[in-house]
Amino acid sequence: MPNWGKVLTEIEACPRKDSLDSVRLKYLDQLQKKTGRNIIGYYSGFLQKSGNGAEINDGDKNGFMSVVHGLDRTKGLDLFLHTPGGGIAATESLVNYLRQMFGTDIRAIIPQIAMSAGTMIACSCREIIMGKQSNIGPIDPQFGGVPTQGVLDEFQRACEEVKNDPATIPIWQTIISKYHPSFIGECQNAVTLAEDLVKDWLVTGMFEGQPTATTTAEGIISQLGSHAMTKVHDRHIHLKEARDMGLNIKTLEDDYDDEFQDLVLTIHHTYMHTFANSPSLKIYENHTGQRMILRHQQ
């Protein structure tokens, strides 16, 4: 199958005006014929472009509704994920919709990166397919780039230090006074919601029917949701680490044949070339060619 350079050559040599779209569809169709399952690509151009809309948001529901329409939902879904993450509430609604459409017969395919809320979506699937180059990320929520768990940890540290040494009160008073009155509570609620959602999705999906489902899910959350463990929100969690956490990870290199691996990576290349050579910011697309594309606004 074509590598990065060969995919670009194929796109440039394609006589059709919609060469980017037609080459992507060619390989999506080939993968669908191989697996017999529905395929949807959910791709964000966040690596090539910045701006509003690249993250997971409520507008994504329209894109998914468009590409789910007309599919034979009894065939399940293979969902390509490439996203920096986004809103928790929007993610909850999106997972709810996909489960109403396909139940828990959904596999997440992550050719490169699905961070934050993207990892949450992956955890709602029955299995996650990754390669040696693939990454997921922590699920600890953020407020304007500020880690909510980090805020809670800092507040707890402040309480302990003030209790043990009242002389630290002026120092901590300056820091804590910068938080608005309900901020600590909002941080706690965001952390609780993210962890509760992922726990429920793991128990009812990936580990459904297993006697240790709850314990396994809690162990995974204690690692994916631990700001103290992951240190930074954009920490890249690789295949082996994700599998060691307890997630049901399948590997492109070991669990599938070469054709499957090549098709997955080729499809990923076609999306990356699309973002690099068009104004596309986000793409929702199925294997039949039904698609919605959001354009990047300069």
Backbone bond lengths (Angstrom), bond angles and torsions (degrees), N, CA, C in turn:
res aa  C-N    CA-C-N  psi(-1)  N-CA   C-N-CA  omega(-1)  CA-C   N-CA-C  phi
1 M - - - 1.458 - - 1.535 110.14 -
2 P 1.340 117.51 154.10 1.465 121.04 -176.39 1.518 113.05 -63.53
3 N 1.342 115.78 144.62 1.456 120.54 171.42 1.524 108.55 -91.80
4 W 1.340 116.47 -171.89 1.464 121.28 -176.50 1.532 111.76 -53.17
5 G 1.327 116.05 -51.58 1.451 120.21 -177.14 1.515 112.91 -65.59
6 K 1.324 116.94 -40.48 1.463 120.26 -179.02 1.530 111.63 -68.59
7 V 1.335 116.22 -33.87 1.465 119.25 176.51 1.526 109.51 -63.76
8 L 1.329 117.12 -43.73 1.461 120.66 178.63 1.525 110.74 -62.15
9 T 1.326 117.33 -41.56 1.466 121.01 178.17 1.519 110.77 -62.26
10 E 1.334 116.62 -40.68 1.459 120.66 179.24 1.534 110.66 -64.23
11 I 1.337 116.17 -41.17 1.470 120.26 179.18 1.524 110.12 -63.91
12 E 1.325 116.79 -44.31 1.460 120.71 -177.95 1.526 112.19 -67.77
13 A 1.343 116.30 -28.92 1.463 120.07 -179.14 1.523 112.91 -87.57
14 C 1.315 117.23 -10.64 1.467 121.05 -178.36 1.528 109.51 -66.44
15 P 1.343 118.85 126.84 1.466 120.92 -177.18 1.524 113.90 -75.22
16 R 1.322 118.40 -12.25 1.448 121.30 -177.04 1.525 111.17 -78.78
17 K 1.330 115.60 147.45 1.453 119.87 177.96 1.528 111.55 -66.36
18 D 1.326 115.60 -30.43 1.473 120.53 179.10 1.517 110.58 -95.79
19 S 1.331 116.96 45.59 1.470 121.38 -173.50 1.523 112.39 -58.70
20 L 1.334 117.66 -39.09 1.464 119.98 179.63 1.524 110.63 -61.02
21 D 1.333 116.14 -46.55 1.458 120.65 -178.88 1.522 111.52 -68.49
22 S 1.317 117.33 -43.08 1.463 120.48 -174.43 1.523 112.21 -68.77
23 V 1.344 117.44 -36.02 1.468 119.27 178.44 1.525 110.19 -70.77
24 R 1.344 117.50 -40.02 1.475 119.25 174.98 1.521 110.62 -58.04
25 L 1.320 115.96 -48.47 1.464 120.46 -177.22 1.527 111.52 -62.09
26 K 1.316 116.47 -36.31 1.462 120.51 179.28 1.527 111.16 -55.09
27 Y 1.321 116.15 -46.39 1.466 119.64 -176.31 1.531 112.39 -81.24
28 L 1.325 117.95 -31.30 1.464 119.74 172.82 1.528 109.79 -61.29
29 D 1.321 116.43 -41.67 1.463 121.26 179.17 1.525 110.96 -64.82
30 Q 1.332 116.89 -40.08 1.460 119.58 179.63 1.534 110.99 -64.80
31 L 1.325 116.74 -40.70 1.464 119.59 179.28 1.519 110.70 -67.09
32 Q 1.334 117.54 -40.02 1.463 119.99 178.90 1.525 111.12 -62.86
33 K 1.301 117.02 -40.47 1.475 120.54 178.82 1.526 110.08 -64.74
34 K 1.320 117.06 -31.58 1.467 119.99 179.45 1.523 111.89 -74.04
35 T 1.333 116.90 -42.48 1.466 120.05 -174.01 1.521 113.35 -93.06
36 G 1.330 117.82 -26.78 1.457 121.46 -175.30 1.517 112.82 74.00
37 R 1.327 117.29 11.61 1.456 122.16 -178.14 1.532 110.41 -110.88
38 N 1.331 115.41 154.81 1.455 119.62 173.67 1.518 109.87 -64.13
39 I 1.319 116.70 146.02 1.460 121.76 177.82 1.521 108.97 -128.13
40 I 1.318 115.84 131.15 1.458 121.94 172.58 1.518 108.08 -129.00
41 G 1.317 115.48 130.01 1.454 120.89 173.63 1.514 109.64 -98.57
42 Y 1.323 116.46 124.34 1.464 121.94 175.13 1.516 106.33 -117.89
43 Y 1.317 115.76 98.07 1.467 121.78 -171.36 1.515 111.59 -122.09
44 S 1.325 114.96 132.13 1.461 122.23 174.02 1.530 109.03 -108.98
45 G 1.332 115.11 141.12 1.467 119.46 178.23 1.513 112.82 -90.81
46 F 1.343 116.55 33.53 1.471 120.34 -174.38 1.520 113.43 -63.62
47 L 1.336 117.88 -23.08 1.461 119.58 179.56 1.526 111.89 -77.56
48 Q 1.328 116.66 -24.35 1.454 120.90 -178.70 1.524 113.25 -101.85
49 K 1.338 116.55 -26.56 1.459 120.57 -173.13 1.515 110.19 -136.65
50 S 1.313 116.21 150.43 1.452 121.24 174.89 1.516 108.78 -114.92
51 G 1.322 115.90 160.11 1.458 119.25 178.26 1.504 111.70 134.55
52 N 1.309 115.75 167.66 1.451 121.65 -179.80 1.521 110.78 -65.69
53 G 1.327 115.35 143.00 1.456 120.65 176.94 1.506 114.35 106.47
54 A 1.343 117.33 -18.28 1.460 119.20 -178.70 1.523 111.75 -72.42
55 E 1.350 116.53 -25.08 1.455 120.99 -176.97 1.535 111.25 -85.33
56 I 1.316 116.36 168.64 1.466 121.88 175.10 1.524 108.14 -67.91
57 N 1.336 115.98 127.38 1.459 120.53 -179.36 1.522 109.68 -149.68
58 D 1.322 116.71 176.01 1.459 120.50 -176.43 1.522 113.22 -64.91
59 G 1.328 117.70 -22.11 1.455 119.89 176.96 1.515 112.99 -66.09
60 D 1.342 117.38 -20.18 1.467 120.41 -179.83 1.530 112.20 -62.90
61 K 1.321 116.76 -27.42 1.466 119.55 -178.76 1.533 110.75 -57.91
62 N 1.337 116.79 -40.10 1.462 120.27 179.29 1.519 111.50 -62.74
63 G 1.338 116.06 -41.29 1.450 119.87 178.37 1.509 112.40 -63.43
64 F 1.326 116.80 -44.05 1.458 120.12 -179.84 1.523 111.72 -68.49
65 M 1.319 117.21 -39.60 1.463 119.63 177.15 1.527 110.61 -59.08
66 S 1.325 116.05 -38.38 1.456 120.98 -179.61 1.522 112.36 -64.15
67 V 1.338 116.77 -42.66 1.467 118.87 -174.29 1.533 112.97 -90.05
68 V 1.322 117.73 -14.97 1.469 120.42 173.93 1.524 110.65 -79.79
69 H 1.327 116.22 -31.11 1.461 121.12 -177.80 1.529 111.53 -55.34
70 G 1.312 115.96 128.66 1.455 121.63 176.12 1.514 115.27 89.78
71 L 1.333 118.16 -8.57 1.464 120.30 179.67 1.523 111.14 -77.95
72 D 1.325 116.28 149.66 1.465 121.48 172.30 1.526 107.03 -80.75
73 R 1.326 115.36 98.78 1.465 119.38 -170.92 1.525 113.06 -71.62
74 T 1.325 118.22 -10.29 1.466 120.06 176.45 1.525 111.84 -71.41
75 K 1.326 116.58 -12.02 1.466 120.60 -179.02 1.529 112.18 -88.10
76 G 1.329 118.08 3.15 1.453 120.27 179.83 1.522 111.60 72.97
77 L 1.326 115.10 -171.51 1.464 119.83 -176.07 1.518 110.98 -144.06
78 D 1.324 115.02 132.65 1.456 122.24 166.43 1.523 106.79 -105.41
79 L 1.336 116.46 115.75 1.459 122.30 -172.67 1.523 110.32 -108.15
80 F 1.340 116.81 111.18 1.456 121.49 173.12 1.524 108.20 -74.99
81 L 1.331 116.35 126.33 1.456 121.50 -179.77 1.518 110.55 -119.00
82 H 1.332 115.37 126.42 1.464 121.36 173.38 1.516 105.69 -146.28
83 T 1.329 117.07 99.03 1.457 120.88 -170.63 1.523 111.37 -157.06
84 P 1.345 117.15 149.75 1.460 119.58 176.60 1.515 112.62 -84.06
85 G 1.353 117.01 -5.79 1.459 121.09 -175.03 1.511 110.68 104.67
86 G 1.333 116.34 -164.48 1.458 120.07 -177.71 1.508 111.69 165.93
87 G 1.321 116.41 -147.58 1.450 122.16 -174.02 1.512 114.09 -73.61
88 I 1.341 116.38 139.75 1.465 120.99 179.82 1.520 111.15 -67.08
89 A 1.337 117.05 -45.31 1.463 120.29 -177.95 1.525 110.97 -62.87
90 A 1.329 117.34 -41.78 1.461 120.78 178.33 1.525 110.68 -65.11
91 T 1.328 116.46 -37.60 1.466 121.03 178.47 1.520 110.81 -65.09
92 E 1.330 116.66 -43.65 1.461 120.83 178.04 1.522 110.51 -58.77
93 S 1.320 117.25 -45.25 1.455 121.43 -179.04 1.520 111.58 -65.37
94 L 1.328 116.66 -38.91 1.456 120.98 -179.47 1.526 111.46 -67.01
95 V 1.328 116.66 -44.18 1.464 120.33 178.06 1.527 110.26 -63.60
96 N 1.317 116.56 -41.28 1.458 120.48 177.59 1.526 110.77 -57.90
97 Y 1.328 116.85 -43.90 1.459 120.97 179.97 1.529 111.33 -64.05
98 L 1.339 116.95 -47.99 1.460 120.39 -178.24 1.523 111.74 -62.41
99 R 1.313 116.22 -36.49 1.467 118.99 178.55 1.523 111.86 -71.47
100 Q 1.323 116.73 -32.28 1.461 118.61 174.50 1.524 110.80 -65.70
101 M 1.322 116.88 -32.98 1.458 121.54 -178.55 1.530 112.90 -81.07
102 F 1.337 117.10 -42.08 1.463 120.81 -171.44 1.529 113.67 -122.71
103 G 1.324 117.63 4.60 1.459 118.97 -174.95 1.514 109.52 64.44
104 T 1.307 116.57 -138.85 1.465 120.53 177.51 1.532 111.83 -105.33
105 D 1.343 116.35 13.67 1.463 120.46 178.19 1.529 109.45 -85.06
106 I 1.337 115.02 62.41 1.457 121.42 -177.86 1.530 108.62 -129.77
107 R 1.317 115.35 130.34 1.455 120.86 173.79 1.522 108.52 -111.33
108 A 1.322 116.54 132.89 1.462 121.05 175.39 1.519 108.75 -92.12
109 I 1.330 116.16 128.56 1.458 121.74 175.75 1.528 107.57 -111.45
110 I 1.313 116.52 119.68 1.469 121.41 -177.52 1.526 108.18 -118.81
111 P 1.324 117.18 92.04 1.470 119.46 -179.66 1.521 112.94 -68.51
112 Q 1.342 116.65 -30.36 1.471 118.42 -179.33 1.520 112.22 -134.80
113 I 1.341 118.59 -65.84 1.455 118.24 -171.01 1.524 111.95 -151.99
114 A 1.320 116.23 133.39 1.471 123.59 172.52 1.518 106.03 -140.69
115 M 1.317 115.73 102.44 1.455 121.13 -171.92 1.524 112.06 -101.40
116 S 1.334 115.48 160.03 1.459 122.89 168.12 1.525 111.63 53.24
117 A 1.339 117.53 -115.75 1.463 120.47 179.36 1.527 111.41 -64.23
118 G 1.335 117.50 -24.14 1.464 120.21 173.59 1.515 111.03 -65.17
119 T 1.330 116.43 -37.66 1.460 121.13 174.61 1.528 110.43 -65.13
120 M 1.332 116.24 -37.92 1.460 119.84 177.22 1.526 110.99 -60.51
121 I 1.336 116.89 -43.43 1.464 120.47 177.19 1.523 109.99 -60.89
122 A 1.323 117.04 -44.47 1.465 120.93 179.56 1.526 110.94 -59.36
123 C 1.336 116.74 -38.48 1.464 121.03 179.63 1.522 112.40 -68.63
124 S 1.322 117.78 -16.90 1.462 120.55 178.19 1.520 111.92 -82.76
125 C 1.336 116.51 -8.68 1.462 121.71 -177.42 1.527 110.64 -90.28
126 R 1.314 116.06 164.44 1.465 119.17 -177.08 1.528 111.36 -74.76
127 E 1.337 117.08 -26.60 1.456 120.86 174.56 1.521 109.02 -155.33
128 I 1.331 115.16 160.59 1.457 121.74 -179.20 1.527 107.46 -122.06
129 I 1.323 115.84 126.51 1.459 121.43 179.85 1.522 108.37 -102.75
130 M 1.327 116.41 121.74 1.457 122.36 -178.33 1.519 110.25 -132.47
131 G 1.323 115.70 159.70 1.450 121.29 172.50 1.521 109.66 -113.14
132 K 1.302 116.33 -179.19 1.466 120.17 -179.76 1.526 111.72 -64.25
133 Q 1.324 116.64 -21.69 1.459 121.48 -179.24 1.525 112.69 -94.85
134 S 1.329 117.63 -1.14 1.465 121.28 -171.97 1.526 112.17 -87.16
135 N 1.336 114.93 153.17 1.464 121.23 178.01 1.517 111.63 -141.65
136 I 1.332 114.75 145.85 1.449 122.15 163.40 1.524 105.85 -115.77
137 G 1.346 117.55 -175.81 1.449 118.63 -177.22 1.510 113.20 -145.31
138 P 1.317 117.90 176.62 1.460 122.35 177.80 1.523 111.06 -61.68
139 I 1.330 115.86 155.06 1.464 120.57 -179.73 1.520 111.79 -109.24
140 D 1.353 117.83 10.31 1.460 119.27 179.31 1.523 109.45 -67.82
141 P 1.332 118.44 127.38 1.462 121.70 -175.22 1.528 112.40 -66.48
142 Q 1.339 114.47 159.01 1.462 122.15 178.31 1.525 109.40 -126.50
143 F 1.310 116.56 147.09 1.459 122.76 169.77 1.521 107.83 -119.17
144 G 1.328 116.17 105.04 1.457 119.21 -179.27 1.513 113.06 59.09
145 G 1.318 116.94 35.99 1.454 121.54 -179.36 1.511 114.41 85.09
146 V 1.335 116.86 -2.32 1.470 121.25 179.29 1.528 108.67 -95.23
147 P 1.333 119.16 123.57 1.461 121.56 -179.53 1.528 111.56 -69.27
148 T 1.315 116.81 121.11 1.463 119.92 -176.79 1.527 111.89 -63.43
149 Q 1.331 116.91 -39.76 1.459 118.82 179.39 1.517 110.50 -67.02
150 G 1.330 116.47 -33.68 1.451 119.99 176.26 1.517 111.86 -63.79
151 V 1.332 116.27 -38.46 1.464 120.90 177.03 1.525 110.17 -63.70
152 L 1.339 116.15 -44.69 1.464 119.88 -179.74 1.526 111.29 -63.93
153 D 1.339 115.50 -40.83 1.468 119.63 178.80 1.537 110.32 -64.09
154 E 1.335 115.83 -40.77 1.462 119.99 179.51 1.525 111.43 -65.22
155 F 1.322 116.23 -40.28 1.465 120.61 179.73 1.532 110.84 -65.69
156 Q 1.337 115.52 -39.82 1.453 119.84 177.46 1.525 110.83 -64.76
157 R 1.322 115.73 -39.75 1.466 120.07 177.55 1.526 110.34 -63.33
158 A 1.340 115.80 -40.47 1.461 119.98 178.86 1.520 110.99 -60.93
159 C 1.334 116.44 -45.01 1.465 120.73 -179.98 1.529 111.22 -60.04
160 E 1.326 116.00 -43.40 1.461 120.08 -178.19 1.528 111.44 -68.10
161 E 1.334 116.83 -42.79 1.470 119.47 -177.53 1.530 111.28 -69.25
162 V 1.324 116.19 -38.74 1.470 119.44 178.18 1.525 110.63 -65.23
163 K 1.325 116.56 -38.89 1.463 120.97 178.79 1.526 110.89 -64.28
164 N 1.338 115.44 -42.02 1.465 119.80 -176.83 1.522 112.80 -81.42
165 D 1.322 116.21 -27.25 1.468 119.67 -177.41 1.526 109.25 -146.81
166 P 1.331 117.93 92.55 1.469 121.54 -178.78 1.524 113.44 -57.18
167 A 1.312 117.75 -19.10 1.469 120.33 179.54 1.529 111.89 -65.47
168 T 1.338 117.37 -16.55 1.470 120.37 179.85 1.525 112.33 -84.87
169 I 1.338 116.60 -4.15 1.472 120.05 -176.84 1.533 112.32 -54.59
170 P 1.341 120.25 -48.18 1.475 119.40 -178.83 1.532 113.37 -59.34
171 I 1.334 115.77 -36.62 1.469 119.92 -179.52 1.524 110.03 -65.54
172 W 1.335 115.26 -51.36 1.467 119.50 -177.12 1.526 111.46 -70.90
173 Q 1.310 117.29 -30.89 1.462 120.49 178.85 1.529 110.63 -61.27
174 T 1.324 115.86 -38.48 1.463 120.57 178.49 1.521 111.04 -65.15
175 I 1.334 115.86 -40.32 1.466 120.63 -178.21 1.525 110.97 -72.31
176 I 1.334 116.63 -50.59 1.461 120.94 -175.13 1.525 111.84 -68.13
177 S 1.325 117.30 -28.75 1.468 120.11 -178.75 1.523 112.26 -64.65
178 K 1.325 117.82 -16.71 1.459 121.50 179.16 1.532 111.74 -76.20
179 Y 1.340 117.85 -17.56 1.456 121.17 177.94 1.523 109.14 -79.91
180 H 1.339 117.76 138.54 1.461 118.86 174.19 1.533 108.77 -73.78
181 P 1.313 119.30 161.27 1.478 123.27 -167.91 1.518 115.78 -52.49
182 S 1.326 118.08 -36.09 1.468 119.36 -175.26 1.527 113.06 -100.91
183 F 1.342 117.03 7.05 1.463 120.12 -170.51 1.522 112.50 -63.32
184 I 1.316 118.02 -44.18 1.465 120.94 -178.64 1.522 110.20 -60.66
185 G 1.337 115.95 -44.23 1.460 119.80 178.88 1.516 112.30 -64.13
186 E 1.334 117.05 -38.88 1.458 120.31 178.64 1.528 110.99 -65.21
187 C 1.327 115.66 -38.68 1.468 119.68 177.39 1.520 110.80 -61.95
188 Q 1.328 116.95 -45.37 1.459 120.66 179.79 1.520 111.11 -62.75
189 N 1.333 116.41 -42.05 1.466 120.08 179.62 1.524 111.57 -63.41
190 A 1.341 117.22 -39.89 1.462 120.76 -179.92 1.524 111.00 -65.34
191 V 1.331 116.44 -43.50 1.465 120.39 178.44 1.527 110.44 -62.58
192 T 1.325 116.34 -46.49 1.468 120.83 -178.74 1.522 111.00 -61.86
193 L 1.335 117.08 -43.79 1.464 120.54 -179.08 1.518 111.40 -62.99
194 A 1.326 117.46 -47.64 1.464 120.70 -179.14 1.525 110.83 -59.88
195 E 1.314 116.76 -44.62 1.468 120.15 -177.85 1.521 111.56 -70.09
196 D 1.327 117.29 -39.21 1.465 120.23 179.01 1.527 111.49 -65.20
197 L 1.326 116.45 -41.03 1.464 119.97 179.62 1.524 111.11 -63.09
198 V 1.322 116.52 -50.24 1.464 120.08 -177.10 1.525 110.32 -64.61
199 K 1.314 117.71 -38.87 1.454 120.46 177.70 1.525 110.67 -60.43
200 D 1.318 116.64 -47.02 1.465 120.79 179.91 1.522 110.78 -62.51
201 W 1.331 117.58 -43.45 1.463 120.60 -179.19 1.526 111.65 -65.68
202 L 1.309 117.71 -39.16 1.461 120.36 178.17 1.528 111.45 -66.28
203 V 1.316 116.11 -43.89 1.470 120.60 -177.39 1.523 111.27 -67.58
204 T 1.333 116.73 -38.02 1.472 119.81 -176.56 1.519 113.17 -92.90
205 G 1.318 117.12 -3.84 1.452 120.19 -178.35 1.510 113.42 -125.02
206 M 1.301 116.91 -84.52 1.460 123.02 -174.48 1.529 112.66 -57.40
207 F 1.343 117.22 -36.76 1.468 120.70 -175.92 1.535 112.39 -117.47
208 E 1.308 115.81 22.42 1.465 120.81 -177.67 1.534 111.32 -55.89
209 G 1.324 115.13 130.22 1.456 120.56 176.99 1.513 114.63 84.57
210 Q 1.336 118.08 -7.87 1.457 120.33 179.83 1.528 109.79 -83.47
211 P 1.332 118.40 135.40 1.465 120.39 -177.27 1.527 114.03 -62.04
212 T 1.316 116.70 -25.16 1.470 120.22 -178.59 1.535 111.77 -102.56
213 A 1.330 117.06 18.76 1.467 120.98 -173.74 1.522 112.21 -55.65
214 T 1.322 117.00 -47.65 1.467 120.49 -176.77 1.517 111.55 -65.45
215 T 1.326 116.11 -45.03 1.468 120.31 179.83 1.522 111.23 -63.22
216 T 1.337 116.12 -43.24 1.464 120.28 179.13 1.518 110.78 -62.60
217 A 1.340 116.21 -44.21 1.467 120.35 -179.94 1.525 111.31 -62.20
218 E 1.314 116.42 -42.99 1.465 119.95 179.86 1.527 111.71 -63.90
219 G 1.317 116.17 -36.14 1.462 119.82 177.97 1.518 111.74 -66.44
220 I 1.324 116.48 -39.36 1.467 120.86 178.78 1.528 110.07 -65.95
221 I 1.327 116.11 -45.02 1.466 120.94 -178.74 1.521 110.92 -63.49
222 S 1.320 116.59 -36.88 1.469 119.83 -179.19 1.525 111.56 -62.84
223 Q 1.337 116.49 -20.54 1.465 120.51 178.50 1.527 111.71 -99.56
224 L 1.315 117.85 -47.42 1.461 120.85 179.59 1.523 111.88 -65.71
225 G 1.332 116.76 -30.85 1.451 120.79 -176.62 1.510 114.79 -97.30
226 S 1.324 116.85 4.01 1.459 120.56 -175.42 1.526 111.11 -91.21
227 H 1.327 116.14 105.03 1.465 119.84 176.15 1.534 110.30 -66.18
228 A 1.320 116.80 -33.24 1.463 120.46 178.68 1.528 111.12 -64.30
229 M 1.331 116.16 -32.77 1.470 119.88 -178.41 1.530 111.75 -83.30
230 T 1.331 116.57 -44.80 1.462 119.70 -175.68 1.528 113.16 -84.04
231 K 1.354 116.80 -19.05 1.469 124.17 174.77 1.530 113.77 75.02
232 V 1.350 117.25 -53.07 1.460 120.73 -179.11 1.526 109.62 -130.00
233 H 1.345 115.35 150.51 1.457 119.74 -174.27 1.525 112.37 -69.51
234 D 1.335 117.36 -26.22 1.460 119.22 -179.58 1.533 111.94 -94.53
235 R 1.318 116.39 20.61 1.474 121.11 175.78 1.524 109.75 -59.99
236 H 1.309 117.04 130.90 1.460 122.00 -179.35 1.533 109.75 -91.89
237 I 1.304 115.46 120.46 1.464 121.53 179.65 1.525 107.76 -100.96
238 H 1.299 115.84 118.08 1.458 120.93 -174.55 1.527 111.48 -87.18
239 L 1.325 113.96 172.93 1.460 122.18 -172.83 1.528 112.92 -52.38
240 K 1.325 116.84 -53.66 1.460 119.97 -176.16 1.522 111.19 -63.04
241 E 1.330 116.63 -41.42 1.452 120.26 -179.92 1.527 110.77 -64.37
242 A 1.336 115.44 -40.97 1.467 119.58 178.87 1.524 110.97 -64.00
243 R 1.307 115.73 -40.39 1.472 119.73 178.97 1.527 110.72 -68.38
244 D 1.327 117.12 -39.94 1.464 120.89 178.80 1.522 111.70 -63.70
245 M 1.324 117.53 -27.60 1.461 120.58 176.27 1.524 112.27 -66.16
246 G 1.337 115.85 -22.78 1.457 120.47 -179.72 1.503 114.10 117.22
247 L 1.332 117.92 -3.87 1.457 120.94 179.29 1.527 110.70 -67.66
248 N 1.336 115.51 149.18 1.458 121.25 178.69 1.523 108.13 -81.56
249 I 1.325 115.53 88.90 1.456 122.51 -176.65 1.524 109.90 -103.27
250 K 1.325 115.80 128.65 1.455 121.92 170.78 1.522 107.86 -107.33
251 T 1.329 116.86 142.75 1.456 120.01 -175.90 1.520 111.42 -106.04
252 L 1.340 114.88 137.99 1.455 119.51 177.98 1.520 111.24 -60.15
253 E 1.322 115.89 -36.28 1.464 119.96 -173.96 1.523 113.49 -76.65
254 D 1.342 117.62 -32.92 1.466 120.17 -170.97 1.527 114.80 -111.28
255 D 1.320 117.84 -27.85 1.466 120.29 -172.54 1.520 113.81 -101.87
256 Y 1.329 117.63 -4.17 1.459 121.07 -179.48 1.515 109.72 -136.48
257 D 1.328 116.17 161.62 1.464 118.81 -179.26 1.528 110.39 -77.92
258 D 1.325 115.14 171.24 1.461 120.79 -175.41 1.527 111.73 -61.87
259 E 1.315 117.07 -35.05 1.460 119.88 -177.96 1.526 110.82 -64.28
260 F 1.322 116.40 -43.72 1.468 120.52 178.75 1.528 110.03 -61.44
261 Q 1.319 116.35 -47.97 1.467 120.36 -179.80 1.521 110.83 -59.75
262 D 1.330 117.08 -45.93 1.459 120.68 -178.24 1.527 111.28 -63.54
263 L 1.326 117.01 -40.36 1.460 119.96 180.00 1.532 111.18 -65.13
264 V 1.321 116.49 -43.21 1.467 120.10 179.66 1.532 110.35 -60.51
265 L 1.308 117.03 -46.89 1.469 120.17 -177.67 1.528 111.67 -70.40
266 T 1.335 116.94 -35.56 1.452 120.34 177.41 1.523 110.68 -64.77
267 I 1.337 116.50 -42.54 1.461 120.46 176.67 1.524 110.02 -59.56
268 H 1.322 116.39 -43.19 1.465 120.03 178.28 1.531 110.77 -59.89
269 H 1.318 117.05 -43.68 1.468 120.54 178.73 1.527 110.85 -59.80
270 T 1.334 117.16 -40.64 1.466 119.51 -178.21 1.525 111.09 -63.27
271 Y 1.334 117.17 -36.77 1.468 119.66 177.40 1.522 111.02 -69.19
272 M 1.314 117.39 -41.38 1.460 120.05 179.70 1.534 111.15 -63.71
273 H 1.326 117.26 -39.48 1.457 120.41 176.63 1.529 110.77 -66.37
274 T 1.314 116.72 -35.66 1.461 120.03 178.75 1.519 110.91 -62.32
275 F 1.329 116.91 -45.81 1.469 119.64 179.16 1.527 111.69 -66.14
276 A 1.324 116.39 -34.84 1.461 119.96 -177.65 1.527 112.29 -75.14
277 N 1.323 117.27 -23.33 1.462 120.51 -172.10 1.530 114.13 -122.79
278 S 1.328 115.66 21.50 1.463 120.06 177.88 1.524 108.51 -155.76
279 P 1.339 117.37 169.22 1.467 119.81 177.67 1.525 113.32 -79.91
280 S 1.318 118.33 6.99 1.469 121.63 -176.20 1.519 111.05 -60.17
281 L 1.332 115.77 134.31 1.463 121.66 177.55 1.520 111.12 -110.07
282 K 1.324 116.85 -35.05 1.460 121.05 179.45 1.522 108.35 -149.68
283 I 1.334 115.48 140.42 1.459 120.74 -177.43 1.530 109.89 -129.20
284 Y 1.322 115.45 130.54 1.465 123.80 170.28 1.526 104.89 -115.85
285 E 1.328 117.90 126.16 1.462 119.07 -171.06 1.513 110.59 -156.15
286 N 1.338 116.81 139.18 1.456 119.40 173.77 1.527 110.80 -112.29
287 H 1.319 115.79 176.48 1.463 120.94 -173.02 1.521 113.31 -73.29
288 T 1.327 117.71 -11.21 1.470 120.10 178.52 1.524 111.68 -87.65
289 G 1.328 117.28 -7.08 1.451 120.73 -178.42 1.512 114.04 100.41
290 Q 1.335 117.07 -4.15 1.464 119.42 175.07 1.518 108.28 -70.79
291 R 1.329 116.55 128.73 1.462 118.71 -175.67 1.523 111.62 -151.17
292 M 1.322 114.95 157.93 1.457 122.98 168.21 1.518 106.43 -131.80
293 I 1.327 116.19 130.59 1.452 120.87 -178.33 1.521 109.31 -124.00
294 L 1.330 115.91 126.46 1.462 121.25 174.88 1.519 108.29 -94.97
295 R 1.326 115.88 134.49 1.448 121.03 -178.27 1.519 111.70 -94.11
296 H 1.305 115.02 147.16 1.468 120.82 176.73 1.513 109.10 -77.81
297 Q 1.321 117.13 128.37 1.449 121.97 178.45 1.526 109.50 -96.16
298 Q 1.324 116.04 120.44 1.469 120.77 -179.95 1.528 110.21 -67.51
